[in-house]
Structures are given as structure tokens and as C-alpha cells.
Amino acid sequence: MREYSVRARILMAFLFMWAFMASAALFYYTVYDREIYVQLGNRLAWRQGTFPAVRGKIIDKDNLILAWTEKYFDLYLLKKPDGRARREHFYTELKRILGAFTQTGDGEIKLLKKGLQPEKIMELDKLLRVYPELRIVPRFERRCIDYPEVRAFVGKTETKDGRTVGISGVELMYNRELNGTDGLYNVMVDRNENWIKGTWSLKRNATTGHDLLLELSLEEIRKEHADGTDPAEKK
């Protein structure tokens, strides 16, 4: 009986020590060091991203728009859906909504459809919720009035890190003025880097670039730059 009592006391002492250590650890992680681990968890789960601002227009002195930006939406597949049945259902629904589509791109990310129509985006909404592997990505394209002399004068642009930047002509000379300020957002992602629905939040609105009003008219540009000379080189 005495031996049983000693063992019981040892067991009780062990359980008391375990409970004390567990309580101390719980207090440490949930009270004393809580903020550190909350911040660490947020860094692992939350992502900050940017979305580009619309580039400003280039307008002649008669208020005729010479260059502008058009916005399009493209559909991308980040990776193939898992599971044969799920994958077959995915492609059946995608074909029903889009009809013909292509898969181009490097690695797992594939471009399925460029320039989605608004009604197609609405039809894809349900599919996007079921298949987070799909992503609709906005794209900006720079357009210019269709005169060779004006196109040469206005110049060319290219996309760098998701932003449209001028590389020649007026687009290059006034790149800073034409560029706006990109918007910022936060979103929570899962372990596969997919966005978790309902966690997207806007941190900063995008600011459209300034419109550039030229001191020349369309006809003056065509006459003075008929040789196709880059105004940025003259400057």
C-alpha cells in the first residue's frame, strides 16, 4: 500500500510539472511573445501586390487624342487541376464557356484566352470560385492614331514589370508625367499561393497618369515630322 502511495505521489508530481510547463509555454506563446508570432504568421499568409495605373493620354493642341491606353482581361491557368475527374470537369466547363481556347506559356502557367469579353468574365465567375487554379489578369495596351508620321513622333512603349513605359519619342520624353502611381492591395494566400476568397483588401488606389497636351496639331506633326525623326533624339 505504501509503495502504491509513493508511485501515486511521483505520478502526481510529474503531472503537476507537465501541467506547469504546458501552462508556462501557453502563456509565453499566447501572451508574452504573441505579437512576434502573429507578425510571423501574417508574413507567411499575407501578400502585398500592385496593380498598374492607367497611362495618361497624348493630345494635340486641338484636343484630338493621339495616343491612349486600352484595358483588356486575359485568362491564365496557373497549374492543371488535380484529379482526373476534376480535371475533365474543368476542361468541359471551360470549353462550354469559351469555345475554343489555347494553352501557351512557359512552365505551368498557361495563357488560355486573351481579351475576354465582359459577358465571358461573368460566366467564368462560378468556375473561378471552384477552380482557384484559374486567374483573370488585366492587361494594358497602348494605342496610337493611325498615321506613320504621328506614330513615329509619339513613339513606342513596352511593358516592364507590369507597367507601360516609354522607350522612344514623346512617350519617352514625358514618361514620368504620363505614368501614374500604381495601386496597392493585400491578400491572404493558402499553402499553394492561391488567393483566399474574401481576404483581398485595397491599400492604395491607382492614380491615372497626367494627360499630355501638345503645342502641335495633328497636321503640324505630320508636316514637321514627315521624315519620321524621333523628337527625343532632336532634344
N, C-alpha and C positions, 0 to 999 in steps of 0.2 A: 504493500500500500504506500509505504514511504517512497519507494522507488518510482511509483506512478506519479506521486505528487511532485517529485523533483523534475521528472520529464515534462509534466504539465507546466510547471513554472518556467522551464527552459523554453518550451514552445511558446508560451505566452510572452516571454521576454523577446523572443525572436519576432513574433508577430507585431509586438509593440514597436520594435526598432524598425521593422519594414514599413509599418504604417507611418511612423515619424519621418522616415526618409522619403516615402512617397508624398507625404504632405508637404515636406520641405521642397521637393522638386516641383510639385504642382504650384506652390507659392512662388517659386523662383521664375518659372516659365510664364505663369499667368498674371503675375503682379510685378515682381521686381524687374524682370527683363522682357516684359510683354511687348513694349514698343519696338525693341530691336527685332523680335521675331515677326511682329506684324509687318514692319517695314521690309524685312527679308521676304516674307510671303508675298507682299504686294509687288516687289521687284520681279519675282518669279511668275506671277499670274497676270500682271497688268502690262500692257504695251502702249507706248505713245507713238502715234503716227502723224503724218502730214497729208494734206490734200492740196493740190496746186491751185493758185489763184488764176483767174482768167486774165490773159494779157490784154493790155489796152489797144484800142483801135488806132489806125493811122488814117487821118482825114485831110483832104486837101482844103484849100482856103475857101472853096465854095461849098464846104460841108458834104462833099462826096466821100464816102468811105472807100479807102483804097485797100486796106488790109484789116482783117478781123479774125476772130477765133470761133471755131465751131466745136461743140462738145458732143462726143459720141460715147456709147457704152459697149464694152466688149465682154464676152462671156469666157471665163477661163475655168479649166479643170485642174485643181491643184494636185490631185492624185486619183487613181482609179478607186472606185468604191470597193470595200472589202466584201467578200462572199459572192458566190456565183449568182444566186437568186437575186440578191440585192443589186448586183451589177447589171443583170439582164433587165430588171425593172427600171433601173436608172436610164439605160440607153433607149428602152422602149418609150418612156415618157419624154425623154429629150427629143427623140425623133418625131414624136407626135406634136410637140410644141414648135420645134424649129424646122421640121422637114429635114432637108439636107444640111449637114454640118461637117466641118473638117477638124482634124486634130494636128496642129502644128506647134512646134516649140521644142526647147531643149529640156532634157531631163524629164521629171514627172509633170511639170506644169505645161498644160496644153491650151492653146487658143482654139476655142470651139466655134465662136461666131463673132464677127466684127460688126459694129454698127447696129446694135439691137434696136428694133422699133419699140416705142412705148408700150404698145399692146402686148408684145412678146415679154417685156420685162414684168408686166403684171401677171401674165400666165406662168412665168417662171418662179413667182414668189413662193408658192407652196413647195415646189421642188427644191428651192434653196433652203427652206427650213428643214426638209427631210435629209438633204444631202449637203452637209457643210463643206464637202469637197469642191462644190461649185462656188465661184466668186464672180460678181459683176464689177468690172473695173472701169472707171471713167477715163476717157482719153480726149485730149485737146488737139485739134489740127488747125494750123494757121492757113488762112486763105487770102488770096490777093486778086484784085481786079485783073481781068484777062487781057492785058496789054504787055508785050515783051519789054518795052522800054520802062513801064511802070514797075514790073516785077523786078527788073534789074536795079532800078532806083530804090525800091522799098527794101530789097534784099531778102536773104534766106534766114530760116531759123532751123534749129534742131532741138531734140529733146535730150536733156541731161538730168539724170536723177529725178525723172518725172516732171521736170519743168521745161517750158519752152524758152529758149534763149536765142538772141540774135547772133548770127555769125557773119553777116555782111550787110552792106547798105545802111539804110535808115534804121533797120531793126537792130543792127549792132551799135550804131552811133548813139541811139537813145534807149538802149537796152534797160538801163536802170529805171528810167521813167516809165517805160512800158510794162515792166514787171511789177506785179503786185506783191502782197505778203501772203505766204501760204497759211492755210488754216491748220489747227492742231486738234487732235482728238485722243481720248484714252479708250481702251477696250480691254476686257479680260479675255484671256485665251485658255484653252484646255491644254492637256499634255501634248496634243498633236498640233498645237499652234492654230487651231480653229477658233474663230471668234465665238464667244458665248452670247447667245441671244439676250438682249435687254441690258447689256453692260456698256454699250457704246455711249460715250458722252462727249459733247463738244467742249473743247477748252478755249479755242480762239477761232473766230470766223475768218475766212479768207477775205482779203481786201483786193478788189479788182485793180489792175494797173491803170495808170493815167492814160487817157486818150491824148494822142499827139496831133496837134493842129499845125499843118504845114503852112508855109508862106507862099506856096506854089499851087497853081491849079493843075488839074489833070492834063490839060493841053500844054501847059508850060513845061510840065515834067516830060511829056512825050517829045516836045521840041528840043529842050535843052539836053536831054539825056538819050537822044536817039542812037548814040553810039554805044549805049549800054555800059557807060562808065560807072563804076561804083563810087557813090558820093563819099563813102568812108575813106576811099583812097585819096580823093581830092582834098579832103580835110586834113 
